[in-house]
Amino acid sequence: MTEADCSTWCMKIIVLGAGASASIDSDRFATMDCFFTAALKNAQNNDDKSLVATLFSTLDDDRAFLTINSTCENLALQYRTLIGLKDKDNHAKVIEVVRDEYLSVLQSRFDGANENLERVLDQCLTQKKPDAYSAILFMINWLLGPISQEHQNKADELFGKLFDRFIGEQFVSTIVSFNYDIIADNALLNWVVSLNKQIADADLKQILTRQDAFKGKLDPSQIPDFDRINGSFPDPPNCEEIGKNATGGLSRLRLLKPHGSLSFCKRRENDEAKETCLLVNVQNRFSAFPSLGDARIIDFEGSTRFPRVEPLIVPPTSIKVKSYPILYEAERTFLDALENSNTKQVIIIGWSLPPTDTDHFNAIRSRILRRSPQHQLEELIVIDKKPSQNDGYFDRMEALFQPKRMKKVHQGFSLDAINSLSDP
């Protein structure tokens, strides 16, 4: 489909926030206010408890949280000291007792504290605490990266219904996901396949980005020799061939992730190059890096050392960096689509536009106001879990996007919510 052809279609923007993923399973795909509680709740087996305690102890050691808790900090210090012992195997029982006490106190702490994930990330960035920041990235990957078949099936059904309703087979749509997880991303690919369209390498490039925004692609299952301590990482395959032989005809269907993704991977110590690799499995579906959930990522014999490879995630904070090509393009494409007079409809699902994201609030307002009076946005649909349609959140979204018409769905993202919306 050419640019001229696109002008005859009503283009749409679908914006996905944490509430969209939480509709699949709120205990796993938690919203930002509930993330740390969800991490503790999902640490069920012994290895996961040790990993989560280790990551939390890094945050307490760096005083990364917004509220200070001396009990947690003392237990974190005890735990870090014990697991740093050269003969720690001889102290396994003591380590387990201290670990479990620490996790229990953490649970009580987060039950009464407002420790929003993205505010804590902002704190780590503004106060230059790279180890604490990396610890959170690994916790995000551990919690949100693995996706069960049951979760993906539910996502395929729910998001598939959404894509049927608002995209159809024209593929003239922009999907903007502010989520780090990849459950909606793969639901989109599975939906395309359900329409008898195969997904090739070139289609992934068309959906996500330009030819040059990724250094290459990697299949995480094919890097068994990844050194979890030093982060040694084989060079990705040359990507010159990616971009040829597209089969899906998806050139006007865009998936934008302005805040990064668990399927975007960068070298921690190579920020100047701004090189990013795309993680894709053998089925040509997006993948998270599996080894980041291994307890051996941290070595306390001397100093804390994280792998040099980590997810490319840039939260909506006051000093977010968008200069990575994949993030820069996502940001610009989203804002250009808002300003485009052919964009008639915006659908927002579970996106709160957090207070830390002043950049997006101001940029959206600026682009909306650039539209001429003759091209005012036709319709805004907001789906969120709110006690009332008169909640101030809906008013804030209406004031920001200034549509001719607005539909409010306050019971959250569900099949019933999509069915409740009348046909376009």
DAQUI-V772638 format. One record per backbone hydrogen bond with DSSP energy under -1.0 kcal/mol. CO is the residue of the C=O (numbers start at 0). NH is the residue of the N-H. Records with the same first field share a line. If there is no record, write none. Layout:
CO: NH  NH
This chain:
1: 5
2: 6
4: 7
5: 8
10: 343  344
11: 173
12: 346
13: 175
14: 348
15: 177
16: 19
17: 21
20: 23  24
24: 28
27: 29
30: 33
31: 116
33: 37
34: 38
35: 39
36: 40
37: 41
41: 43
44: 48
45: 49
46: 50
47: 51
48: 52
49: 53
50: 54
51: 55
52: 56
53: 57
54: 58
55: 59
56: 60
57: 61
58: 63
68: 72
69: 73
70: 74
71: 75
72: 76
73: 77
74: 78
75: 79
76: 80
77: 81
78: 82
81: 84
84: 87
86: 89
87: 90
88: 91
90: 94
91: 95
92: 96
93: 97
94: 98
95: 99
96: 100
97: 101
98: 102
99: 103
100: 104
101: 105
102: 106
103: 107
104: 108
105: 109
106: 110
112: 114
113: 115
115: 119
116: 120
117: 121
118: 122
119: 123
120: 124
121: 125
122: 126
123: 128
124: 127
128: 132
129: 133
130: 134
131: 135
132: 136
133: 137
134: 138
135: 139
136: 140
137: 141
138: 142
139: 143
140: 144
147: 151
148: 152
149: 153
150: 154
151: 155
152: 156
153: 157
154: 158
155: 159
156: 160
157: 161
158: 162
159: 163
160: 164
161: 165
162: 166  167
170: 172
172: 253
173: 13
174: 255
175: 15
179: 261
181: 185
182: 186
183: 187
184: 188
185: 189
186: 190
187: 191
188: 192
189: 193
191: 194  196
192: 195
199: 203
200: 204
201: 205
202: 206
203: 207
204: 208
206: 254
215: 277
217: 279
218: 221
219: 222
222: 225
226: 230
240: 243
249: 252
251: 172
253: 174
255: 176
256: 259
258: 313
260: 263
262: 278
263: 311
264: 276
265: 309
266: 269
275: 214
276: 264
277: 217
278: 286
280: 283
284: 280
289: 292
290: 293
293: 296
299: 301
307: 267
309: 265
310: 312
311: 260
314: 316
316: 319
323: 327
324: 328
325: 329
326: 330
327: 331
328: 332
329: 333
330: 334
331: 335
332: 336
333: 337
334: 338
335: 339
339: 342
341: 10
343: 378
344: 12
345: 380
346: 14
347: 382
348: 16
349: 18
353: 356
355: 357
356: 360
357: 361
358: 362
359: 363
360: 364
361: 365
362: 366
363: 367
364: 368
367: 370
371: 374
376: 403
377: 404
378: 345
379: 406
380: 347
381: 408
382: 349
383: 385  411
387: 390
390: 393
391: 395
392: 396
393: 397
394: 398
395: 399
396: 400
397: 401
404: 379
406: 381
408: 383
409: 385
413: 417
414: 418
415: 419
417: 420
